[in-house]
């Protein structure tokens, strides 16, 4: 089962992106150089989930994807994303797990069965996959996918809450993904000016 986890994550990412396209939603429609309401300048601490939506959507869509298109060639964006992933390792506490130079993918954090053993009742963990794709010689798309899981809390008779040994998918509120895009945007601007 462990060897298939990464494959399922990528399948979920592909399904999410195709769902956005089929609904007519183009997440890269904003000019990344403009200040948008999705800009997050300081690292958001904590779980950063939307529990209400997570409870309703858990299991249906457990990977949140935020993507943007940058008006910059692939090589500059890829170098920037690698730098941001290393920074995220230090600031965000999500270790840099894998870099796939050939396919333009970087993973920070990993949800694994071994890492979940013995974690307390309010525990949660997440993993990120950043995928960089050339759209044209002057445009590059960056898709940031986040999967979050947390311990399932079940209410029993008498309002006593107990913690089950199961883990449940939660819905990301996109704050960390937007923070990562803000870091990429700032660093791409610096590289473009050089």
C-alpha positions as a Markdown table, in Angstrom:
| # | Residue | x | y | z |
|---|---|---|---|---|
| 1 | Unk | 0.0 | 0.0 | 0.0 |
| 2 | Unk | 2.9 | 2.4 | 0.8 |
| 3 | Unk | 4.3 | 2.2 | -2.7 |
| 4 | Unk | 0.9 | 3.3 | -4.2 |
| 5 | Unk | 0.5 | 6.4 | -2.0 |
| 6 | Unk | 2.4 | 8.6 | -4.3 |
| 7 | Unk | 0.6 | 7.3 | -7.4 |
| 8 | Unk | -2.8 | 8.0 | -5.7 |
| 9 | Unk | -1.6 | 11.5 | -4.8 |
| 10 | Unk | -0.7 | 12.2 | -8.4 |
| 11 | Unk | -4.0 | 10.7 | -9.7 |
| 12 | Unk | -5.9 | 13.0 | -7.3 |
| 13 | Unk | -3.9 | 16.0 | -8.5 |
| 14 | Unk | -4.7 | 15.2 | -12.1 |
| 15 | Unk | -8.4 | 14.6 | -11.4 |
| 16 | Unk | -8.6 | 17.9 | -9.4 |
| 17 | Unk | -7.0 | 19.9 | -12.3 |
| 18 | Unk | -9.2 | 18.3 | -14.9 |
| 19 | Unk | -12.3 | 19.0 | -12.7 |
| 20 | Unk | -11.3 | 22.7 | -12.6 |
| 21 | Unk | -11.0 | 22.7 | -16.4 |
| 22 | Unk | -14.3 | 21.0 | -17.0 |
| 23 | Unk | -16.1 | 23.5 | -14.8 |
| 24 | Unk | -14.6 | 26.3 | -16.8 |
| 25 | Unk | -12.4 | 27.5 | -13.9 |
| 26 | Unk | -8.9 | 28.7 | -14.9 |
| 27 | Unk | -6.9 | 29.2 | -11.7 |
| 28 | Unk | -4.2 | 31.0 | -13.6 |
| 29 | Unk | -6.4 | 33.8 | -14.8 |
| 30 | Unk | -4.9 | 36.4 | -12.4 |
| 31 | Unk | -1.8 | 38.4 | -13.3 |
| 32 | Unk | 0.6 | 37.2 | -10.6 |
| 33 | Unk | 2.3 | 40.6 | -10.5 |
| 34 | Unk | -0.8 | 42.3 | -9.2 |
| 35 | Unk | -1.7 | 42.2 | -5.5 |
| 36 | Unk | -4.6 | 39.8 | -5.3 |
| 37 | Unk | -6.8 | 38.8 | -2.3 |
| 38 | Unk | -4.9 | 35.5 | -2.4 |
| 39 | Unk | -1.6 | 37.1 | -1.5 |
| 40 | Unk | -0.2 | 35.8 | 1.9 |
| 41 | Unk | 3.0 | 37.6 | 3.0 |
| 42 | Unk | 3.6 | 36.0 | 6.4 |
| 43 | Unk | 3.8 | 32.2 | 6.9 |
| 44 | Unk | 0.4 | 31.0 | 8.3 |
| 45 | Unk | 0.9 | 28.8 | 11.3 |
| 46 | Unk | -1.2 | 25.9 | 12.5 |
| 47 | Unk | -3.4 | 23.4 | 10.6 |
| 48 | Unk | -4.9 | 25.9 | 8.1 |
| 49 | Unk | -7.9 | 23.8 | 7.2 |
| 50 | Unk | -11.6 | 24.6 | 6.6 |
| 51 | Unk | -13.2 | 22.1 | 8.9 |
| 52 | Unk | -16.7 | 22.7 | 7.8 |
| 53 | Unk | -15.9 | 22.1 | 4.1 |
| 54 | Unk | -13.5 | 19.3 | 5.1 |
| 55 | Unk | -16.2 | 17.4 | 6.9 |
| 56 | Unk | -18.5 | 17.7 | 3.9 |
| 57 | Unk | -16.0 | 17.0 | 1.2 |
| 58 | Unk | -13.7 | 14.5 | 3.0 |
| 59 | Unk | -13.1 | 11.5 | 0.8 |
| 60 | Unk | -14.5 | 13.2 | -2.3 |
| 61 | Unk | -11.7 | 15.6 | -2.8 |
| 62 | Unk | -8.9 | 15.4 | -0.4 |
| 63 | Unk | -6.2 | 17.2 | -2.4 |
| 64 | Unk | -6.4 | 21.0 | -2.7 |
| 65 | Unk | -4.7 | 22.5 | -5.7 |
| 66 | Unk | -3.8 | 26.2 | -6.2 |
| 67 | Unk | -2.2 | 27.1 | -9.4 |
| 68 | Unk | -0.9 | 30.3 | -11.1 |
| 69 | Unk | 0.7 | 31.1 | -14.5 |
| 70 | Unk | 3.8 | 33.2 | -14.3 |
| 71 | Unk | 4.9 | 35.3 | -17.3 |
| 72 | Unk | 8.4 | 33.9 | -17.0 |
| 73 | Unk | 10.4 | 31.2 | -18.7 |
| 74 | Unk | 10.4 | 27.7 | -17.2 |
| 75 | Unk | 14.1 | 27.7 | -16.1 |
| 76 | Unk | 13.8 | 30.8 | -13.9 |
| 77 | Unk | 10.5 | 29.6 | -12.3 |
| 78 | Unk | 11.9 | 26.1 | -11.7 |
| 79 | Unk | 15.0 | 27.5 | -10.0 |
| 80 | Unk | 12.8 | 29.7 | -7.9 |
| 81 | Unk | 10.5 | 26.9 | -6.9 |
| 82 | Unk | 13.5 | 24.8 | -5.7 |
| 83 | Unk | 14.7 | 27.8 | -3.6 |
| 84 | Unk | 11.2 | 28.3 | -2.1 |
| 85 | Unk | 10.9 | 24.6 | -1.3 |
| 86 | Unk | 14.1 | 24.7 | 0.7 |
| 87 | Unk | 12.9 | 27.9 | 2.5 |
| 88 | Unk | 9.6 | 26.1 | 3.2 |
| 89 | Unk | 11.5 | 23.2 | 4.8 |
| 90 | Unk | 13.0 | 25.6 | 7.3 |
| 91 | Unk | 10.2 | 28.1 | 7.9 |
| 92 | Unk | 7.2 | 25.7 | 7.6 |
| 93 | Unk | 8.7 | 22.6 | 9.1 |
| 94 | Unk | 7.8 | 20.5 | 6.1 |
| 95 | Unk | 10.9 | 18.6 | 5.1 |
| 96 | Unk | 12.0 | 18.6 | 1.5 |
| 97 | Unk | 11.3 | 15.0 | 0.6 |
| 98 | Unk | 11.9 | 14.7 | -3.1 |
| 99 | Unk | 13.0 | 16.7 | -6.2 |
| 100 | Unk | 12.1 | 15.3 | -9.6 |
| 101 | Unk | 14.2 | 17.4 | -12.0 |
| 102 | Unk | 13.0 | 15.6 | -15.1 |
| 103 | Unk | 9.2 | 16.2 | -14.4 |
| 104 | Unk | 9.5 | 19.5 | -12.6 |
| 105 | Unk | 8.1 | 18.2 | -9.2 |
| 106 | Unk | 9.1 | 18.9 | -5.6 |
| 107 | Unk | 7.5 | 17.3 | -2.5 |
| 108 | Unk | 7.6 | 18.9 | 1.0 |
| 109 | Unk | 6.3 | 16.7 | 3.8 |
| 110 | Unk | 5.1 | 13.2 | 3.6 |
| 111 | Unk | 2.0 | 11.5 | 5.0 |
| 112 | Unk | 3.1 | 8.0 | 5.9 |
| 113 | Unk | 1.6 | 5.3 | 8.2 |
| 114 | Unk | 4.8 | 5.2 | 10.4 |
| 115 | Unk | 4.8 | 8.9 | 11.0 |
| 116 | Unk | 1.2 | 8.8 | 12.3 |
| 117 | Unk | 1.8 | 6.2 | 15.0 |
| 118 | Unk | 1.5 | 7.5 | 18.5 |
| 119 | Unk | 0.4 | 11.0 | 17.6 |
| 120 | Unk | -2.1 | 12.6 | 20.0 |
| 121 | Unk | -5.8 | 13.5 | 19.7 |
| 122 | Unk | -5.6 | 16.8 | 17.9 |
| 123 | Unk | -2.9 | 15.6 | 15.5 |
| 124 | Unk | -2.7 | 16.5 | 11.9 |
| 125 | Unk | -0.1 | 16.2 | 9.1 |
| 126 | Unk | 0.2 | 17.3 | 5.5 |
| 127 | Unk | 2.2 | 17.0 | 2.3 |
| 128 | Unk | 2.8 | 19.3 | -0.6 |
| 129 | Unk | 3.6 | 18.7 | -4.2 |
| 130 | Unk | 4.7 | 21.6 | -6.4 |
| 131 | Unk | 4.6 | 20.9 | -10.1 |
| 132 | Unk | 6.1 | 23.3 | -12.6 |
| 133 | Unk | 5.0 | 23.1 | -16.3 |
| 134 | Unk | 6.0 | 25.2 | -19.3 |
| 135 | Unk | 2.9 | 26.7 | -20.9 |
| 136 | Unk | 4.9 | 28.5 | -23.6 |
| 137 | Unk | 8.5 | 29.8 | -24.0 |
| 138 | Unk | 7.5 | 32.8 | -21.9 |
| 139 | Unk | 4.9 | 31.4 | -19.5 |
| 140 | Unk | 5.1 | 28.8 | -16.7 |
| 141 | Unk | 2.4 | 27.2 | -14.6 |
| 142 | Unk | 3.0 | 26.3 | -11.0 |
| 143 | Unk | 0.4 | 24.0 | -9.4 |
| 144 | Unk | 0.7 | 23.5 | -5.6 |
| 145 | Unk | -1.2 | 20.5 | -4.2 |
| 146 | Unk | -1.8 | 20.0 | -0.5 |
| 147 | Unk | -3.2 | 17.0 | 1.2 |
| 148 | Unk | -4.1 | 17.2 | 4.9 |
| 149 | Unk | -5.2 | 14.4 | 7.3 |
| 150 | Unk | -6.1 | 14.6 | 11.0 |
| 151 | Unk | -7.2 | 12.3 | 13.7 |
| 152 | Unk | -10.9 | 11.6 | 13.6 |
| 153 | Unk | -12.8 | 12.8 | 16.7 |
| 154 | Unk | -16.1 | 11.1 | 17.3 |
| 155 | Unk | -18.9 | 12.3 | 19.6 |
| 156 | Unk | -20.5 | 9.6 | 21.8 |
| 157 | Unk | -23.5 | 9.7 | 24.0 |
| 158 | Unk | -23.4 | 12.4 | 26.7 |
| 159 | Unk | -21.2 | 14.7 | 24.5 |
| 160 | Unk | -18.1 | 12.8 | 25.5 |
| 161 | Unk | -15.5 | 13.1 | 22.7 |
| 162 | Unk | -13.3 | 10.2 | 21.9 |
| 163 | Unk | -10.5 | 9.9 | 19.5 |
| 164 | Unk | -10.7 | 7.0 | 17.0 |
| 165 | Unk | -7.5 | 5.5 | 15.6 |
| 166 | Unk | -8.5 | 6.5 | 12.1 |
| 167 | Unk | -7.3 | 9.4 | 10.1 |
| 168 | Unk | -9.6 | 11.6 | 8.0 |
| 169 | Unk | -8.9 | 13.9 | 5.1 |
| 170 | Unk | -9.4 | 17.6 | 5.7 |
| 171 | Unk | -9.9 | 20.5 | 3.2 |
| 172 | Unk | -7.0 | 23.0 | 3.1 |
| 173 | Unk | -8.1 | 26.7 | 3.3 |
| 174 | Unk | -5.3 | 27.5 | 0.7 |
| 175 | Unk | -3.5 | 29.9 | 3.0 |
| 176 | Unk | -0.2 | 28.0 | 2.9 |
| 177 | Unk | -0.5 | 27.3 | -0.8 |
| 178 | Unk | -1.0 | 31.1 | -1.4 |
| 179 | Unk | 1.9 | 31.9 | 0.9 |
| 180 | Unk | 4.1 | 29.6 | -1.3 |
| 181 | Unk | 2.9 | 31.3 | -4.5 |
| 182 | Unk | 3.6 | 34.7 | -2.9 |
| 183 | Unk | 7.2 | 33.5 | -2.2 |
| 184 | Unk | 7.5 | 32.2 | -5.8 |
| 185 | Unk | 6.2 | 35.5 | -7.1 |
| 186 | Unk | 8.6 | 37.6 | -5.1 |
| 187 | Unk | 11.6 | 35.5 | -6.0 |
| 188 | Unk | 10.6 | 35.3 | -9.7 |
| 189 | Unk | 10.4 | 39.1 | -9.8 |
| 190 | Unk | 14.0 | 39.3 | -8.4 |
| 191 | Unk | 15.3 | 36.8 | -10.9 |
| 192 | Unk | 13.6 | 38.5 | -13.8 |
| 193 | Unk | 15.2 | 41.9 | -12.9 |
| 194 | Unk | 18.7 | 40.3 | -12.8 |
